[in-house]
Amino acid sequence: MNAISATVSRFAAMATSAASTPSAPKTVKAVIKGRVQGVFYRDWTIENARQIGINGWVRNRRDGSVEALFSGDPSSLSEMEQRCRRGPSDALVTSVHVFPSDEQDVPPQGFYCKPTL
């Protein structure tokens, strides 16, 4: 193997290794608006987050919206955001606002429901 082939092989191995290394977890908050209360949106969110492997919580807000904290790898968070835009069959989602979390604590393992805020 000549020097050029060896260098190409090393770069290919590094690229493969980098591609298989999971991204660092991110934590975001989401506020979902529309007809999202009384349609099992929280239960649906818990089920979907657990399927994807996201940690965090979900709760109703007194203004009629649903708030959630999602923590996981960026591709899982993107998938969860897309699912939240659709919601369960009886929901009518009008908007989903996702923004970086300002919470200091990373949620514990698992996904759960918090009391209404």
Secondary structure by P-SEA (a helix, b strand, c coil): ccaaaaaaaaaaaaaaaaaaccccbbbbbbbbbccccccaaaaaaaaaaaaacccccccccccccccccccccaaaaaaaaaaaaaccccccccccccccccccccccccccccccc
